[in-house]
Amino acid sequence: MAGVFSNAEIGKHFGLTYSAVSHSVQGMKTMLACDRELRSLFEDINSQYKL
């Protein structure tokens, strides 16, 4: 899933490195793969922001 901003841009906004953002994204992907309730909530929220 690609977003509007790069990991570097997100990191700059929050004072994080590209690597920190990348690790956070990977951790969230793992959680979404393992937790159906979290995945359902994520999909519901994400569907409201599709352009």
C-alpha positions, -999 to +999 in steps of 0.1 A: +000+000+000+016+033-011+007+066+004+011+102-006+042+108+015+075+089+016+089+074+048+115+102+047+089+129+046+069+113+074+100+109+095+110+146+089+075+157+101+077+136+133+114+140+140+122+104+130+146+087+106+135+069+074+145+037+091+123+043+122+093+050+100+101+019+079+103-003+111+070+011+124+053+004+091+066-032+091+055-037+127+020-025+118+018-048+088+027-077+110+000-067+135-026-063+108-018-097+095-023-113+129-052-094+144-085-096+125-102-070+147-074-045+142-074-052+104-111-046+103-108-013+121-080-002+099-099-011+068-130+008+080-109+039+088-088+037+056-120+034+034-131+068+046-099+085+033-095+069-001-091+095-028 
